[in-house]
Amino acid sequence: MSSGPPSHRQAAWTIQALLKWTTRFFETKGIESSRLDAELLLAHALGWKRIDLYARFDHAPSGPALDRFREMVRARAARVPAKYLIGQCEFFSLPLGVTPAVLIPRPETELLVERALVLLPKDCPTLAADLGTGSGAIAIAVAVHRPMSRVVATDASADALAVARANAARHGVSERVEFRQGEWFAALRVGEVFDAILSNPPYVATADLERAMPEVRDHEPRSALHGGPDGLAALRVVVGGAAQWLRAGGWLVVEVGAGQAEAVARLGKDEGHFESVQVAPDYQGIPRIVSMQKKP
């Protein structure tokens, strides 16, 4: 069994043995989350929850389930992200469908949602925009946690919007999240004024993207990652265009890359319509979320 886990035609292997072998196999491929990914893929192949694996360690999978597992193990060894293989991830405690058409939501982006929830009151109607929505993670999380809010979520990709719409329907917020196709502000309509504009734009510099892990560099949508030579191309567009769509006192909240917060804060100040520029760190202490308020 040197090239993959056993097929149903070979001697039976228990769940415990499959997990042990797959973990070691993934480690040889340089996969950091080897055990977690082995569990995710096996549970998905069996149609179980991860916790069920531990309750049935001596069970020996066979037939189509084992074949599915073998196929996913091969794909993961080729560095296809596990969350694409199982078609799902969790964001802000919400299960979301993901495909290669969308960026896999990161934990750091939850901090952007947390900031938005601080700025958007619970007890009155609000209107927010989510630019570059991808899977819809930001827009849907805001809509779920602010039941009086409405969100306009835009993306240039029709395939991404299809994923986002399905996720919104899954969480019962389709009536309050409107998805539109277009780059950045192009899908917004004349006369619309927002309480907050939120965005996790592509901010990876060209050289950094080429050095990224294969899962990111080779499998996630480049358009959702690549921010130009310095990583700031999309951020310049978003910061430069936000003020005309915000009400007085409204907020722009963006996620930025490592080492970019100071430059983005300066963009906001230089733009001339913003005050109260604030920067918040991520879980590793890296400045990650930049908020700026439109002047009265």
N, C-alpha and C positions, 0 to 999 in steps of 0.2 A: 504494500500500500504506500508507494513512494510518491505517486503523482496526484492522489486525490483520495477522499474517503471511499469506503467500499460501496459497491452497488448492491442491489437486492439479490444479485446472483451469487455474491460472495458470502462468506461466513458472517453471521449476524454480529453486529456491534451494538453495544448499549449506548444510551445517551451519554453516560459518563465517559465512555471510551471515545466516542465521537468528539465530544467537547475537548477532551485532552489532546487528541491528535490534531484537531483543527487549530486549536490555540497554538500549538508548536509549529504547525505548518505556516500559519500566518506570521508568526515571529520570524521565520526564515525569510519571509518576503518583506520584512521591514515594516510591518503593520503594527502601530503602537497599541491600538485598542484590540489586541488579538482575542482575548477571552470574551470581552463584551460582544464583539462582532460575531464570534462563533455562536454565542448564545442567541443573539438577535436572528441570525440566519436560520439556525435549527428550529427555534420556536416558530418562526414564520413559515418554514417549510411544513411543519406539523400542524399549523393552525392553532398553536397554543400560546399562552402567555409565558414570559420568561420564567416566572416563579414555578410554573408547572414542570419545567425541566428537572428541578431539584426534588420535586415530589415523586418523580418517576425515573430516577437515575438508572434503574435496571431495565427499563423498557428498551427494546431493540427495534428501531424504526425499519420499515421495509417498503418496497413497492414505490409508487409515485412520489411519496413524501421524501424518501431517501434520494431518488433521482433529482428532485427539485433542489435538495440540499447540495448535492454534488455540483450541480450547475452553478449555484450561487457561490459556492466555495471557489470554484475556478474563476468566476468573475471578480470576486473580492481579491483573490491572489493577483489578478491583473490590475488591481488598485481601483476598481469601480467602487465608489462609496457604498457602504452597507445600507445607508438610508435610501439610496436610489434602488437598491436591490429589493428591499422590503416595501418601498413605496411610501414610507411614512417617517415622520420625525415628531418630536414634541417641542412646542414653543409656548412659553408662558403657561405651562400646564395644559395646553390645548394640542390634541393630536392633529397633525396636518399632513395631507398628502403631498408628496414631492416626486418630481420626475426630473430627468436631465434638462428640461426646459427652464427650471428655476434653480436659483441658489438655495442650498440647504441652510435654513435659518440658524444663526449662531447664538450662543448664550449671551454674548455681548449686546446683541440687538434687543434683548429683553430690557436692558437698561434704558434704551431709547423709549420703549413703551412705558416703563416706570416713570420716566420724566414727563412724558405726554399725559399720563394719568394725574400727575401732580398739577399740571397746568390746565387741564380740562375739568371743570367742575362736574360733580355728579348730578346736581339737582336742577340743571337747566339745559336746554338744547344747545348743542355746539356743532360746528361744521369744521371738519379737518380734512386735509389732503395728505395722501400717502403717495409720494412720487417714486416710481420704480418699484412697484409693489411686489413683483415676483410671485411668490406663493400666496401672497395676501396676508402674511403673518402679522405685520404691524397693524394694518387696517382692521383685521378681524379681532385681534387682541384688544384694541381700543374699543371697538364696537361692543364686544362681549362685556367689558368692564365699565363701559359708560353707556348704559341703555338708552339715554336720551340723545346720544350723539349720532351724527351722520358722517360718513367718510366717503370722499371721492378718491378712488385708488386708480392710479394710472400706470401703464407699462407699454413699452414699444412692442412687446412680443405678444402676439395673439395666443401662442401656445402657453405662455406663462399665465395669461389672463384666464384661460380655460381651467388651469389648475387652481387659480385663486378663486374663481367662481364656485368650483366644486367644494373648496374648503369653506367658503362663506355659507353655502347651503348646509353643509354638515353641521355648522355651529349656529344655524338659525338666524343669521344676520344679513341675509341677502337683500332684504328690503331696506336696510340702512347703510349698506356698503355698495356704492355704485362704481362699477369697473369700466374704465374707458381706455381705449388704445391710443397711444401717442407718447412721444418723448417729453418727459419732464412737464413743462407747463403747456405744451401744445394741445393737450386734451382738456384743459380747463376752459371754461366758457366766460365770455365777456360779461362782466357784472357780478361774477361770483366773488365773494369775500370770505376768507377763512379765519377761524380763530387760531388755528395752528396748521403749519405745514411740516410734515414729517418726512424724512428720507434717509434711507441707507443706500447711498449711491455707490457705484463702483469707485474704489479708491486705491487699488493696488497699482503701484508703479510698474512700468514695463519690465524693468530688470528684476524686481521682486517677484513678479508673476512667473517669470522664467525659472526662478529658483524655488518656486512653491512645491509642496508635496504633489505627487502625481494625481492623487484624488482630486485636488483643486485644479491644477494646471491642465490636466488632460480630460477631465470629465464634467466639471461644472461650467455653466455658460460663461464664456469669456466676456460677453457684453455686460454681465453683472459683476465682473471683477475688475476689468482693466480701466484704470483711471488716467491713462496717458503716461508720458515720460516721468512726470513727477507725482502721479496719482491724484492730482487736483483738478483735472479737466472737468469732470461732472460736477464737482463741488463748486467750482467757479460759476457754472451755469445756475445751479440751484440757489446759491447764496446771492448771486447777482440778480436773479429774477424774482425772488420770493416776495420782496416788499410790496410790489404792486398788487399782489393777491391777498395780502394780509390786512385785516382790520387794524386800526391804531391800537397798540397794546397787544396785538397778536404775536405769536411765537413761531420761530423757525427752529426746529430741532433736527440735527443731523448726526449721523455716525461718521467717524473719521478713522483713518489709519494711524498706526504708531508714528509719532513724530510730526503729525499734521495739524494737531489742535491749534497750535499757536498761529500757523499760517491761515487757517480757516477763521479763527477769531479775528485776525487782522483784516481778512476779506470783508467780514461783517462790519467792522468799524470803518473801513475805507469806503464801503458802499454808501454810507451816510445816512441810512434810514433806520439803523438799529442802535439800540443801547442795551445795557444790562447783559453783556455777553458773558456767558458762564460756561465753564468746562468741568465735566465730571469724569472720574477715572473708571476703568473697568475692573474686573475682579483681580487683575494682576497689577493694578495701580497705574496702568497706561492711560493717559488722557484719551477718552474715547467718544464722549457725547458732548457736542457743542450746542448750546442753546442761545438764541439772541432774540430780543424783544423789539418789535417795531415801535418807533417813537410815537408818542401821542400826536 
